[in-house]
């Protein structure tokens, strides 16, 4: 119950408390993980550096922080704390605002974001090409009068703190309540392969009937001018997780709904076409009984999607699940009434086609577009409130799906359908086969990432309550899975 309540009560009522200075070489309520992919490299073995966001959940310290960790040192070191790389002066962490949500990093562009619940602010990060350093502008001095007291305790200057209520011009307009609690985040190029990076931010607000996504141009995010930001209205009171479709030729993101404290069901999945500003709604509660959706991921080929489904508070154990969805493209024709066909059989007013390519058919302007199906193929019952998922692609071996169990302090390792079977024409399957269970991975495991380094497949797990990181080698057979590193933190009581 303590764990469930903490997930529901991510409060920011004490944002101006002084707090203590963050402790070097430690983690504190780690909330999110990211991995550095060297720019220009297609070799996953070069994934060396991890980034961990310490959320400072209880506001004990005067800031949260991002730690960069050398995986090679972490696995080999006698003292795992030496894996934390010096980043800012003689400190070993980049101080950011507290109550951070998702940490999103784009190594190719050398950029990252951290949205902060309780502050309608997004911290804008810079990442060095080698992955060793993360920064947030020039650390503020006592003379920075344009910063709030909380912002002055970070290592971020004003240009790297995007205040959503002040620095942006939303289209369409968004209310202040809709801007509250920025939490989920993904980075992508829009349009695809354009080189123009955007941050998509989901808001975890329970104070509005309709939450939104904020689509922020990262190219101009540190400029002094007012940013033009696209807002996408959703029909839910909270977006807890975002996942970008792996097909780089499209701008689709999936958003999962969470209803913190509202007493409503939240088993709703949203598919958002950012190019056309189109939102599709998929209600999963009739097929996958659950109260809210948590983490989500795709298979690398984009044909399967996996989503964590949590039971309602007070419901019997065993009603949590992992849903498997058909994420293949459905080809549909859409008619645009306001785009007219001319005498030359061309579409006029093509701006009404909302980013799609219109053509005349039977005197109507029609666009053929792709949308994810998101049909439920099956569900796997699981205990302990699954929070996040990681797809572990292992060429030449069985792929794995890692499912974090927040209540049970465990990670379930499941085997999805072999993608080679699909390539051979075998029908898509939603079956998940249990192959292993990693127990005692820390108290309240929350975030998980797959990292490949030097031919080894690692599973990295951040545990919320025990303030620690554990690394498992999941390269061989399930019986050979083993823990290879543990990074713990001590905080005075």
N, C-alpha and C positions, 0 to 999 in steps of 0.2 A: 504493500500500500504506500509506503514511503516513496518508493521509486515512481509509482504512478502519479502521485500528487506532485512530485517535483517536475514531471513532464508537463503537468497542467498549469503549474504556477511559475512560469518564467516571467517574474515580475521585474519592473524597472522603477519602482516607486522611490528607490533610494539612490538615484543616479548621481546626486551631488555629494554623497558622503565622501569624506577624505580618504578613508581606507589606508592600508599599509602599502609600501612600495613592493612591487612584484619581486618574487624570489628568483634569482638566476638559476638556470639549469633545472627548472622544475616545470611540471604540468599542473594545471588546476582546472578541474571540471572540463576536460577536453571535449570539444563539441564537434569538431570536423577535421578531416584529413585531406590533404592534396598531395599530388606526386608531380615531380618535375620531369618533363620530357624534353631533352636537349633539342633546341631549334634545329630544324633541317635533318634530324636523325629519324630513321624509321626502325631503328634497332631497339626493341624494348629492353634489351640487356643493359642499356645505358641509363636506365632509371635508377639514379643513385640517391637523390635527395627527397626527403619527405618534409611536409609542412604540417604542423599541428596547431590548431587554434585552441588556446585556453580561454574559456568563456568568462571566468571569474563570476560564476553563477550566483554565489551568495554575496557578491560585492565586498568580500573581505579585503581585497586589494583595491588600489585606486585605478586600476586599468586591467583590461585583458591583455593577452599577448600572443604573438605568432612565433613559434620556434621552428627553425630549420634544422633538420637532423640528417646526418651523414649515415646512410644505411650500412655502408661498408664498415664504418667504425662501430656502429651500434651492434652489429653481429659479431665483430671480432674483439671488442674492447673488454678488458677486465672491469673497467668502470664505465658502464654504458653512458653515464652523463657526459663523457668526453665526446659523444657523438653530436652534441649540440654545438652548432657552429657560431662563432662570434659574428654578430651582424651589425650592431649599432654601438659604436664606441667600444667600451670594454664590457658591454652587456652581452647577454646571450639570447636575447629575445627582443622582438619588435613590439613595443607597447602600442595597443590600439584601445578603442573604447570597449567597455565591458558588454556582456550579453551578446556576443557575436553569434551569428547563426552559421550559415554555410560559408566555408572558405573555398573560393573558386580561383584557380590559377590557369593562365594560358601562357605556357612557356614560349611558344613561337613569337608572341607579341611582347613577352616580358612584362605582363600585367596581371593583376589580380584584384579581387574585391572581397571585402568582409562587410555584410550588412549587420546592423546592430539593432536588436529588438529593444524597445524602450526609448531609443533615440532614432528619429527618422533620418538617420545618417548612414552613408555607405563610405567605408574607408577604401581609398584607392591605393593599391600597392604596386611597386615596381620590383621585378625579379631579374637578377643578373643572368646573363646568358649561360653561365656555368651552373646556376642554381644555388650558389653558395650564400647569396645575400638577398634579403628582402628588405625593402625600405618603403617609407611613406612620406617622402619629401624631407625637408630639413627639420630636425627636432625643434619644437617651439622653445622660445625663451620667455622670460618674465615680461617682456615688452609686447607680446602678442595679444593686444587688447581685443582683437576680433575673434578670439577663441573663447569658448565657455570654460568654466573651471574644470569640467571633466575632460575637455579636449586638450587643455594645457598639460594634463598629466600623461598624455600619449607621446609617441615619437612622430606624430603626423603634423604637417603644417596645414594651413588653411586650404591651400589648393588641392590637397589630397583628402579633404573631408567634404564629401558631397552631401549637403543638407537638402533633403528632398522637398522640404516645405519652402525653401528660399532660392535655391540655385537652379531650379528647373522650371520649364514651361511645358505643362502637360497637354497633350492632344489625344483624346478629348480631355477636358478639365477633370481633375481629381480632387476630391475633398480632403481636408486634413486628416479626417478619420481613416480614409482609405490609404493614406501614406504611412499610417502607424505600423510599427513592428515589422520592418523589413527583415526577412529571415532566410528565405531560400535564394539560391543564386546559381546561374550557369553563365558561361561565356561562350560566344559563338560569333562567327563572321556573318554579316548581313549586309547585302545579299551574299549567298554562299560563294566562297573563293574570291571575294572582293577585296580582301585585305583589311576591311573595316570591321573592327571588333566592337561588339555590343555586350553589355551586361544585362541579363534578364533577372529581375529581382521579384520574388514573390513575397507578399505581405501576410503576416500571420495575425491579423487583427480580428478580434472577436466582437468589436464594437459596431460593425457595419454588416448590412445584409449582403453587400456585393464587394468582394475584395478585388484586387487587380494585380496585374503584372506591370512593372515599370521597365521599359526597354531603353537603356541608357547608352548613348554613343561614347565608347571609351576613348576614341581619338581626341575628343574635345573635352573630356571630363575634367581635366586640370586647367582649363582655360578660365579666364575671368568673366567671360560673357555668360548670359543666361542660356542654359542648355535646352534644346528642343528634345523632349522625351515623349515617346509613344507610350500611351497607357492602354492596356487591354483589360476590359471588364470581365470578371468571372462571376458566376452565380454561387459563390460560397463565402463563408466568413473567415476563411483562413487557408493559405497555401503553405504547406509544410515542407514540400520537396519538389524540386524541378529536375527533369532529366531531358537532355537534348537527344533527338533521334540520331543514331550513328550515321545515317546517310548524309554525307556532307554536301549533297547537291540540293538540300531542302533546308528550310528554317522552321522545322517543327520542334516544339517542346511539349512535354507532358507535365502536368501539374497535378499533384495529389492534394486532397482536401483534408484539413484537420479542423475540428470544432472545439477548441480549448475552452471549456467552461460554459459553452452555450447550451449543452444538453441535447443537441441535435445529432443526427447521424451524419457521418462524413465520408461514406464510402463512394465518393464521386471522383472520377478521373476526368481531367480536361485535356483535350488535344488542341493545341494552339498553333495555327499557321501564322507566323509573324509577318510573312510577306503580304498576306491578304487580310490580316486582322480578323481571322475567322476562328471561332471557338466552337468545338464540339464537346458535348457532355455525354459521359458514359457512367450510368449508375450501376455500381457493382454489388449493391447490398442484396439484391434479389438472388444473386448467384453465389457470391462470396459473403456469407453472413459476417458482418463486422461493423464497427462503430466509426473507425477512421482509417485512412491510409497513411502509411509512413513512407519508407524508402522505396525507390523504384530504379530498375536498371534494364538495359536491353542486352540481347545477345549481340555479338559483334556484327553479324550479318543483318541485324535489324528486323529479323523475322519473328522473334519472340520478345515479349516484355514480361517482366516479373515485378510484382508489387507486394509489399508487406501490408497485411490487413490486421488491425487490432480489434479486440473485442471491446464491448462497452464496459465501463467501470461497474464492478459488481457481478459481471457475468461469470459463468462457470469457466474454469480453466479448460484448455483444449479447444477453445473456439477461435483462437488466433489462426492465421493461415498465410500462406504465400500463394498468390494468384498467378497463373500463367495465362498470358494473353497472346492472341494472334495479332502481331504488329505489322503484318505485310500490308502493302499498299492496296487500297481499293481504288479503282479508276472510275470516276463519276463525271457526268456532264452537268454543269451548272448553268442555268439561264439567268442572265442579268437583264431585268426589265428596263432599267434606265439607260442601257447601252443599245442604241438603235442601229439597224442595218440601213445603209445608204443604197442608192440606186446601183452603185458599183459593187454591191455585195460585200462591202467592208463595214466593220463596226465603227460607229461614231461614238463619241463620249466614252472612249475606252478607259478613262480614269474610273468609270463606274465598275469596271471589271475587277477592281480591288487587287491589282497585282497579277491577275491571271492573264493569259493570252486568249483574247476573244476571237471567234470566227463566226461568220454567218452560217446558219443552218435553218432552213425553212423560215427565213425572214426573222429569225431570232438570233441574238448574240449569245453564243454558247461557248463556254470554256471547258476543256477537258482537264481535270485536275486529279491529283493523288491525295488520298487521305488514309491515315492508318486505320485498320479495321477495329482494333482493340476489342475483339470478341474473346470472351473467356473460354479457354480450352480446358482448364482444370484448376484444382486447388489442392494444396498440400497442408493438412492440419499440423500446426506447430504450437508449442507451448512457450510462454514467457515473454509475450509482447515483442515481436520482431520490430526492429527499428530501421536498420539499413541493410542493403544487399550489395554484394560484389560478385560480378561474373568473372570467373577465373578461366581464361582461355589457355589451354595447354596443348599446343600442336603435337600430334602423335599420341596423345593420351586423352582420357576422358575429361571433357570440360567439367567445371564445378560451379555451383552457385553457393556462396557463403551467405548465411542468414544469421544476423546477430540477434540473440535472445536477451533482451534487457533485464528481465526479471530472473532468468535462470542462470545468469553469468556464464553463458555458453554461446558457441557458434555452431550451427548445424551446417554440415557440408552435404549438399544434395547434387545429384547428377541429372542435368537436363538432357533433352534429346540431343544426340550427336549431330552436329551440323552437317557432317559428311553424309549421313543418311538422307537428310533433306536434299542435298545436292544430287543424290542418286534417285530422287523422285519419291522417296517415302513420305507419306502425308505428315503434315505438321502434328506434333503431339505435345500435350500439356503435362505429360508425366514427369514427376520428379522422384528420383530414387535416392533414399538416404544412404550415404556411404560412410559417414563418420560424424562424430560429435566431439568438439573440443570443449572440455569442461574447465571450470575455474580459470577463465581467461581474464579475470578482474571483476571488480564489483560495478555492475551497471555498464556493461559494454554498450557503446553507442554508435561508434563510427568504425568502418572497415574499408580497407583498400587492398587491391591486388597489385603487387609490384614484382617485376621480373628483373633480376640482376645477376649477371655472370652465369646464366643458364639455370638459375634457381628461381622457382616460383615462391614468393613470399606472400603471406597474408598478414597484414598489419592491423591491429585492433586497438582502439583507444577506449579506455574504460572511464566512465564519467565520475563515479564515486570514489574509486581508488586512485584517481589521478595518475594513471599509468598507461604505458604503451607495451604491447607484447607482439612479438614477431614469430610466426610459425612458418616452417618449411613445408609446403604442400606440393612438392615436386613429384614424389613417387606414388606408391600405392598408399591407400588410406591407413593401413597399419603402420606405415613409416612416417606419418605426419608427426612433427615434433616442434616443440618450442625451441627457438634458437637465440632469443634475446628478450630481455625485460627491462624496461626503463621505468623506475619508480620515482615517486616524489614524496618528500616529507614536508609537512607544514605544521608549525607549532600550534598546539591546541589552546 
